[in-house]
């Protein structure tokens, strides 16, 4: 009995990985178990293949599987989908961002899953005042770290579970209270040398701009999948931030632009 060319290739590493990459690109999101069953190989083999394909920039590894680059580029995805993308990178970024937060300080945190990872990393902190539009942050903050939590009001984007409205609060008399913070921690959708920091939603961009304007220091949080891209609405130019916190060093052109703009790039590898 002759075996078809596709069937023979499936059991050769190069051919299998090519077909695996094509299947992930077509499916958008897959699990390790699904791939092992489809290609007739062990789960460990699939994991090795996915790790190599991710290292080559062909797909993005997630906990328990992988997603295609086209899926990652769809910026308006639900929170539960985004939580599974670049999960380890976001945890590293969140842990590193937490080192910039000082006990007793006031911080602002915007919507997003990277800033959610930051909130979970504040367990060693004390006496923080936190203001946020991220509806998931209050429950993620370690209770021992927080003195006060404030949530900015406004309409709720169900897709991102974040409010959209003014960065302000009102006194009982109705007068608007002036608010400011020591550090704004802002997750963005894209970072590029020419476009600065951008996001997909105009109202969210406006809210992020206002958080930045009210902060003594600004840290932008973005994993490396956001580099070299531009989305619909600009949040700010590169120089509006003091820090860019990411999982790996940016490409040379972006790194040079950040340096020229006075932005310090912080990565886990660069910290003891």
N, C-alpha and C positions, 0 to 999 in steps of 0.2 A: 504494500500500500504506500503510495507516494504521499508525502506531507507537503502542504502548500508552503509557498515562500513566507507568507505572513506568520504561519504557525512555527516554521523553523526559526525565524527571527525573534519570535517571542521568547525563546529560550536562550538567545544569545544576549549577553549584557548590553552591547551597544544598540542592538535592535530593540530589545525590551525597553530600554530607557527612552528611546525615541518614540515608541508607541505609547509608553506611559505618559510622557510629556504631552503628546498629542491628545491623549484621553483626558488628562487634567485640563488642558486648554479648552476642550470641547465641553466638559462637564462643569467647569467653573470651580467646584469644590468637591473633594473626595476624601475618603477615609483610608487608612492603611489596610484595614481588613477588606474593604471593597476591592482595593487594588491587588492584594494578595490572592483573593479568590479569582478575580478576572484574569490575572496573568499566570496563575498556577505556580506561584513561588511563595517562599516563607515571608512572614511579616518582617523579620530582620532584614531580608533582602530588599523588600520594598522600602524600608526605612533608610537603608544605605543609598538606594537609588534616589530617593527624594532628597536626602541630604546633599548628594552630589549635584542634582539638578538645581537645588536652591543655591548652592555655592556658585554655580555657573550663571545664576540670574535668570533661569528659565521659569521658575515658579517660586511661590512663597510657602515655606513650611508653617504649619499650624500644629497645635496640640492634637495628635491623633490622625494627622493627614496633611493635606496641602490644598492651596487655592491657586488659581491661575492668575497671571499678572493682570489680565483684563478685569478680573473680579476685584482685585485690589484697587485698580484705578477707578472703580465706581465709588465715588466719594459719598454719595447719599445712601449708605447702607444702614440697616437697623443696628442698634447697639449690640444685640446678641451676636450678630455676624461679625462686627468689628472687634469684639472681645477676643475672638479666636484667631485674629490675624496679627502676626508679629508679636505674639504674646510674651515671649521671653525677652524680646528687645524692649517692650514697653515696661516690663518689670525692672529691667536694668536702668532704664531712663528714670523711672519713678524713684528708685532707690537713690540714684545719683542726685536728682533734683531735691530730694529731701535734705541733703547735706547743706543746701543753701538756706534752708529755713532756720531761723534763730528762735529759741525759746522766748515766749512772751511777745512775739511779733504778730503783726496783722498781715494776712495773705489773701489774695484773690485767686480763685481757681475757676477756669472756664470749663465748658462742656467738653466731653470726649473721653475716650477710654485710656489714653496715655495719662491724662491728669487724674483719672480714677486710680491708676496704679500708684501715682504719687501720693494720693490721699491715704492709701493703704500702707504706705511706707513711713508714716509719721508716728509710729508707735513709741519711739524713744523721745519724742518732743513733749513739751509741757506748756500750758498756759497760752495756747494759740487762739487768736481770733480769726475765723475763716469766713469769708464772704464768697459766694459762688452762685452760678446759674446752672450748675450741674446737679440735677435732682438725685443722682446716685451717690454723690459725695458725702452728704450728711451721715448716711448709714455706713459708709466705708471708713470714715475717720475713726481712729481708735479713741474711745471715750476719755482715756486718761490724758490725751494730747490736747484736748480742746477746752477752752474757757467759754467761748461763745461761737455759735454758728448762725450766719445770716444767709438767706436765699433771696436773690434778686427776683422781683416779681415780673409779671408779664405773661405773654402767651407762651404756651408750651409746645415745642416741636416734638411730637410723639416719636419721630424717627430717631432723634438723638437724646431724648429725655433731658432736654435743657430748655430753660426759659429764654425768651427773647424780649428784651425791653430795656429801659434805662438802667444804668448802673447808679442807682440812687435809692434812698429811703425817705420817708416823710414822717415828720413829727406829728403828734396828736392834733396840732393846730392846722395841719395841712401843708406847712412850709417844708420845702425840700431841704434835707440835711446834706451838708457837704461831707463826702467820705473819701478816704485815701488809704493806701496800704504801704507796707514796707517792701513787699515783693509780690509781683503778679506772675503767676505760673500759667502760661498760655500754650495750649496744644493747637497746632495748626495743621492744615491739610496738605500744604506743599511749601517748599522753600526753593527759591531760585535766585541766582545772582542778579538778574535783571528785574524780576518781579517782586522780590522780597518775600514776605510771608503772605500766603493767600489761603482762602477757604472757599467752600462751594456755595455758601448761603450769604446773601447780602446783609440780612438782619444780624446774623451771628458775627459777621465781620465788624459791623458797627459797634456791637457790644464789646468785642475784643479790643477794638481801638480805644474805647472809653476806659476799659480796665487798664490798658497800658498807660493812658494819659494820667491816671490817678495813682501810679505806682512809683516809688522811689527807685526800685530796681525791677528789671523785667527779665524773665527767663522764658525762652521759647522751647517747647518740648516737641520733638519730631524725630521719628525713626528714619532710617536711611532710605526706606521706600518712598519717602516724600521729596527726596532731593531732585533738583533739576526739573521740577514740574511747576505749572502755573494753573491755578483754578480761577473761578469766575470773579471773586471779590478779593481785592487786596486788603489785608489787615494793616500792614505797615511796610515801610522800607526796612532793609536789614538793620540799619543803624539805630532803630527804635529799641532794640533789645540790648541788654548787657551780656547775656549768655545765650548760646544755643546748646541745648543738652540733647545728645543723640547717642545711638548705639555704636557707631563707627565713624571714622573720619570722613568728612565730605570730600567729593572729588576736587581736584586741584583748582578749577575755576571758581567754584563756590567757596572753597576755603580761602582763596585770595580775596574774594569780594567781602567775605565776613571779616577778615583781618583788616582790610582797608576801612571798613565801617566801624571798627572798634569793638567787634563782638568776640567774646571769648568762647571758644568751642570746648565743651566738656564731654568726654566720652569715658566709659568705664575703664578702658585700657589705659587711659592717661592718668587715672587716679590710683593712689596706693590702696 
